[in-house]
Amino acid sequence: MSVRIDVNAVTEALPLQLQLMETSHCHLCETAVELLLPYVEAGICQVELVDIAEEDRLLANYAERIPVLRHEQSATELGWPFDAETLDHWLQQRVESLA
């Protein structure tokens, strides 16, 4: 998968600080991490993995929805299911909102 976000045009907004709501033994969460890896490697985002099982509030909010990608600065979330194209579009919107 190729990253389509023009990092040169938006360097002041990067890297995006994201959280991936997930838990251990979640194959969908592992797939989400694989989709995010090219963006992390390109310097577009940094992703904090948040294990929802460690906090009751998070478990109540996300147990049926994980993996969920959060961008706290824009108060937005991208819930599963998402593919590479959907993720790319969602990240592009976050970058544009900060530029």
C-alpha beads as a LAMMPS data file, in Angstrom:
LAMMPS data file: protein, C-alpha beads

99 atoms
98 bonds

1 atom types
1 bond types

-500.0 500.0 xlo xhi
-500.0 500.0 ylo yhi
-500.0 500.0 zlo zhi

Masses

1 110.0

Atoms # bond

1 1 1 0.000 0.000 0.000
2 1 1 1.306 3.434 -0.846
3 1 1 0.813 6.477 1.331
4 1 1 -0.879 9.247 -0.632
5 1 1 -0.642 12.106 1.856
6 1 1 1.756 14.847 0.754
7 1 1 3.935 15.197 3.835
8 1 1 5.857 18.149 2.379
9 1 1 2.717 20.266 2.192
10 1 1 1.706 19.691 5.795
11 1 1 4.842 19.130 7.835
12 1 1 3.762 21.571 10.551
13 1 1 0.724 19.384 11.328
14 1 1 2.710 16.157 11.488
15 1 1 3.011 13.736 12.985
16 1 1 -0.621 13.250 13.939
17 1 1 -0.973 11.945 17.467
18 1 1 -3.377 9.009 17.372
19 1 1 -4.609 6.339 19.729
20 1 1 -5.649 2.872 18.632
21 1 1 -8.186 1.387 21.005
22 1 1 -7.433 -2.318 21.022
23 1 1 -6.838 -5.344 23.187
24 1 1 -4.692 -8.447 23.127
25 1 1 -5.683 -11.456 21.038
26 1 1 -7.737 -9.285 18.671
27 1 1 -6.979 -10.224 15.059
28 1 1 -8.852 -7.166 13.755
29 1 1 -6.638 -4.970 15.937
30 1 1 -3.550 -6.621 14.468
31 1 1 -4.883 -5.900 10.979
32 1 1 -5.447 -2.247 11.924
33 1 1 -1.842 -1.986 13.156
34 1 1 -0.622 -3.418 9.840
35 1 1 -2.666 -0.813 7.942
36 1 1 -1.217 1.995 10.091
37 1 1 2.418 0.929 9.844
38 1 1 3.211 2.652 6.502
39 1 1 1.895 5.967 7.888
40 1 1 3.976 5.621 11.039
41 1 1 7.071 4.776 8.982
42 1 1 6.428 7.801 6.720
43 1 1 6.235 10.110 9.750
44 1 1 2.590 10.975 9.172
45 1 1 1.401 9.718 12.529
46 1 1 2.418 8.333 15.860
47 1 1 0.101 5.737 17.305
48 1 1 -0.357 4.925 20.963
49 1 1 -1.811 1.452 21.459
50 1 1 -4.407 1.621 24.234
51 1 1 -5.495 -1.690 25.763
52 1 1 -9.146 -1.105 26.603
53 1 1 -9.163 -4.051 29.031
54 1 1 -7.087 -2.014 31.474
55 1 1 -9.785 0.565 32.167
56 1 1 -13.489 -0.096 32.798
57 1 1 -14.591 3.119 31.083
58 1 1 -12.713 2.262 27.904
59 1 1 -13.974 -1.306 27.988
60 1 1 -17.557 -0.078 28.271
61 1 1 -17.104 2.395 25.399
62 1 1 -15.096 0.293 22.968
63 1 1 -15.550 -3.446 23.701
64 1 1 -17.961 -4.019 20.821
65 1 1 -16.268 -1.570 18.426
66 1 1 -12.522 -2.269 18.463
67 1 1 -10.305 -1.500 16.778
68 1 1 -11.073 2.210 16.896
69 1 1 -8.587 4.878 15.829
70 1 1 -8.876 8.158 17.745
71 1 1 -7.570 11.615 16.971
72 1 1 -8.225 13.518 20.165
73 1 1 -7.224 16.923 18.783
74 1 1 -10.085 16.860 16.264
75 1 1 -12.371 14.753 18.494
76 1 1 -12.836 12.193 15.732
77 1 1 -12.761 8.427 15.581
78 1 1 -12.497 5.870 12.827
79 1 1 -14.150 2.619 13.806
80 1 1 -13.779 -0.804 12.317
81 1 1 -14.293 -1.878 9.623
82 1 1 -11.889 0.247 7.602
83 1 1 -9.574 -0.586 4.753
84 1 1 -6.431 1.113 3.440
85 1 1 -8.384 3.546 1.264
86 1 1 -10.739 4.559 4.065
87 1 1 -7.813 5.010 6.457
88 1 1 -5.912 7.118 3.925
89 1 1 -8.937 9.355 3.383
90 1 1 -9.577 9.728 7.142
91 1 1 -5.923 10.620 7.832
92 1 1 -5.893 13.108 4.946
93 1 1 -8.932 14.846 6.461
94 1 1 -7.204 15.064 9.863
95 1 1 -4.077 16.551 8.265
96 1 1 -6.085 19.081 6.241
97 1 1 -8.031 20.164 9.321
98 1 1 -4.752 21.066 11.055
99 1 1 -2.992 22.713 8.115

Bonds

1 1 1 2
2 1 2 3
3 1 3 4
4 1 4 5
5 1 5 6
6 1 6 7
7 1 7 8
8 1 8 9
9 1 9 10
10 1 10 11
11 1 11 12
12 1 12 13
13 1 13 14
14 1 14 15
15 1 15 16
16 1 16 17
17 1 17 18
18 1 18 19
19 1 19 20
20 1 20 21
21 1 21 22
22 1 22 23
23 1 23 24
24 1 24 25
25 1 25 26
26 1 26 27
27 1 27 28
28 1 28 29
29 1 29 30
30 1 30 31
31 1 31 32
32 1 32 33
33 1 33 34
34 1 34 35
35 1 35 36
36 1 36 37
37 1 37 38
38 1 38 39
39 1 39 40
40 1 40 41
41 1 41 42
42 1 42 43
43 1 43 44
44 1 44 45
45 1 45 46
46 1 46 47
47 1 47 48
48 1 48 49
49 1 49 50
50 1 50 51
51 1 51 52
52 1 52 53
53 1 53 54
54 1 54 55
55 1 55 56
56 1 56 57
57 1 57 58
58 1 58 59
59 1 59 60
60 1 60 61
61 1 61 62
62 1 62 63
63 1 63 64
64 1 64 65
65 1 65 66
66 1 66 67
67 1 67 68
68 1 68 69
69 1 69 70
70 1 70 71
71 1 71 72
72 1 72 73
73 1 73 74
74 1 74 75
75 1 75 76
76 1 76 77
77 1 77 78
78 1 78 79
79 1 79 80
80 1 80 81
81 1 81 82
82 1 82 83
83 1 83 84
84 1 84 85
85 1 85 86
86 1 86 87
87 1 87 88
88 1 88 89
89 1 89 90
90 1 90 91
91 1 91 92
92 1 92 93
93 1 93 94
94 1 94 95
95 1 95 96
96 1 96 97
97 1 97 98
98 1 98 99
